[in-house]
Amino acid sequence: MNSKIVETAKAWSELGSNYASSEVHKQGPSLFKLLELARANPNDTCLDIGTGTGHTAAALAKTAKYVYGLDPSVGMRQAATELYSGISNLEFVDGTSENTNYPNNHFDIVTARHTLHHHPSMPKTLAEIKRVLKPGGRLIIVDEITPNSALNDWYHELEITRDPTHIRSYYLSEWQEFINSAGLKWIVGDAKTSYQLDIEKWIMRMKPSPEQADKVRQLFTEASPQAKAVFNIQYKDGLALSFKIPMAVILAVKPETN
């Protein structure tokens, strides 16, 4: 297994309870839009990549035939199993986006919500997704994005300071290039979805060191006027209270023929 993936999986094993109770991950506009694009039905077998504590997989299981929630983190899978043990058509399994351990042309739907910015290689991930999708199968991605190049450095430092397992929040245009290069067909994608997040909850969900947490707060304090506007950073008495995180929501399909 890729050493970066192993390192990330170990780090996330300590965070299962925090994400099991996270309202951002349990529900919200990105989940509803993902479900609308997935259009899961009782004949569909689904794979949720980087499932974490299983919120997306559990939502798919309400209408799909069977859902596998894939994650390399033991702690995340344990938290997911405890949370959703009563769902008979849902199973949490070990694996990565680069090696799912499933045969070719196996899934009707693959989803990846709030996870791919942690994955080290989009070409490898999308090649694996294409391999396991059936011809005509659907891929739905929801992921944090960088809104523009002027804010790239500040936003990247913010993310990686809070979460050292973060790799990159891509531009929407980069996502389209990734999809096309993988031989998948881009159907629709936009960056109209966002979450207004409580900053302290967002920071502490990662169990940071005091130094990490202070550095994240400092980055919000020092944000440029453009960053404050684009990310809708809200302050009170000089303290940053909340900010808006932009999301890409993407639907792609595997062509019926190569």
N, C-alpha and C positions, 0 to 999 in steps of 0.2 A: 504494500500500500504506500502511496505517496507520503513522504515524511511530513509534509505540511498538513496533509489531511489527518494524519495520526495525532500531530500536535494540537490541531484544532479540536478534534474529537475529545481529547483528554480535557482540554480547557472547558468545553461545553458540558462535560459530564457533571460539573459542579453547579450547574445553573438550572437544572431541571425544574425545581420547585418554583423558581422565579418566573419562568416562562409558562409553566402550567397555569399560573394565576394571572398572566398578563392579558388584560382586556384588549390591547392592541392586536394580539395574536389570536385571541379567541374569536373575535368578530371584527366588524368594521367594513368600510366600503371596498377595500381591496379583496376581501374574502367573498363578498357578494358578487363583485364583478367577475372574479375567477370562476365562481360557480355558474354564472350566466354564460360565460364563454365555454366552459367545459361541457355543459348540456349532458351530464352523466345520466344514463338510463339503466334499467335493470339488466341489460345485456353487457354492460361495460366493465372491464377489468382495468383498474387504475393503479398507477404508481405515483406516490407523493415523495419527491426527492428532498432530502434535508428536512424531514418531517418534524424534527424537534419534538415538542410535546404533543403533536398529533392533531392539532385543532383543524387544519385543512383536511387531513385524511378523514377525520371523523365527520366533517361536513359533507364530503363526497360520498361517504358510506350510506348516507340517508337515501340516496337514489341509485347508486351504482350496485353492480352485482357483487364485486369484491374489491377491496382497497388494501394495498400494501404501503405502509409508511416506512420509508427507507431512511436510516440514519446511522452513521458510524459511531455515534456517542452512546455509550452504555447508559449513562445517567439520564440522557434525554429519552431513550427508549423505555427505561424503567418508569419515568414519570408519565410518559404517554400511556403505557400499559395500565398503570394504576388509575389514570384519569378516565380511560375509555375501555376498560376491561369488559364492560357489558355489551359491547357492539360485536355481534357474531360474525359479520362480514368484513372485519377490520383486523389486520395483523401488522405488528411492528417488527421490522427485520433489519439485520445488520447489512451494511453495504454502503458504497459511495457512488457519487454521480459519475465517476470514471470507470467503475466496475460494479454494476448492479447485481451481477450473478444470475441474470435472467436470460432466457433464450431470445433469439431474433424474432421480431414481429409478434411480440407477446401482449402488448398493452394497447388498449383503445385510447387511453388518456394518460398523459404524464403531466404532473403539476410540480411547480417549484415556487414557493411563496416565502419571501423574506429570507432567502438563503443563499442565492447564487453569488452575492457579493463576497462570500467567504470562500468560494471555490477557486482553486489555483489556476485552472485552465478551462476557459470557455470552449475552445475547439475540442478538447477531449470530452468534456461534459456533453456537449451537443452531439458529438459523434456517437456517444453511448446512448443518448436519448433517441436519436434517429434509429439506431440499431434495434432497440427493444420496442419501438412503436410499430404497430401494424401499418401497412399502407393505408393512407387516409386518416391515420390516428392523429389526435390533437395534443399539442403542447401548449400549456398556459403558464406563463411566467409573470410573477409579480415581484418586483425588486426595487430597492432604493436606487435612485439615479442622481447623477450630478447635473444640475440644471443648465450650466453653461461653463465655458472654459475659464472665465474670469473668477469663478468661485471654486474651481477645482482644488487648488492648493489648500485653501482654508477648510473646505468641507472634508477633504481627505484627512487632514491632520486631526480634525474634530473626531471623525469616525475611528481612526486607528489609535488615537489616544484613549478613547473610551473602550475600544475593543481591539486588542492587538491581533486578533484572528482575522480581522477585516482585510480584504485584498483590494477591492476597488468598487466604487459605485460608478457604473459606466454612463455615458451619454446615451440617449435614446437612439441616436444615429449609429452608435457602436453596436447596440443590440441588433439593429436591422442588418448590419454587416455580418455579425456573428451568425444570425439565422440563415442568411443567404449563403454564406460560405460553407455552412454545414450541409447544404443541400435540402434544407427545409423550406417550406413556402410561407412567407410572411403574409398573414391574412389581415390583421389589424393590430395596431399598437399606439398607445398614447401615454402622455404623462400628466393626465388631468386629475389623477387620484392623489390625495395627500392625507396625512394625519397630523393634527396639532397635538404634540406630545408634551407632557409635563416633564421638564428637564431633569428634575431631581429623580423622578421615578426611572426615567430613561438611563440616567447615569448609574444609579444604584442597582438596576436589574443585572448589571454585569459584575457585581461584587468587586469594584475597583479598589486599588489602594487609595489612601487619602491623597497621595501625591497625584495620582491619575485623576481623581475626581476634581481636585482643585485646578488642574491644568485644563480640563474640559470647561469648567466654569469660567476660567480666564479667557479661553478662546471665544466664548459667547460675549464676554465683556468687551473684548477687543475687536469684535466683528465689524467689518466695513459697513458703510451705509447701504451698499448694494446687498450684502449678505443679510442685513437686518430686514430689508424689504422683501427679498426673494424668499427667505425662510420664515418670514413673519415672526421674528423674535420679539417676544413680549417681555417687558421689564417692569419691575416695581422697586423703587428706591435703589436703582442701579443694579439690581439682581435680576438675571435672566430667569424667567419663570417657565416659558413654553416656547416651542418653535414648531414650524411646519416642515415635515419631511416629505419630499416628493417621491412618487412611485411611478414606475413604468408598469403598465398592464398590457400583456402581449399574447396574441393567439397566433400560433403557427401550426402547419400540418405537414405530415410526411406525405410526399407525392405518391399517388397510386402506382406510378411506374417511375423508374430512374431515367 
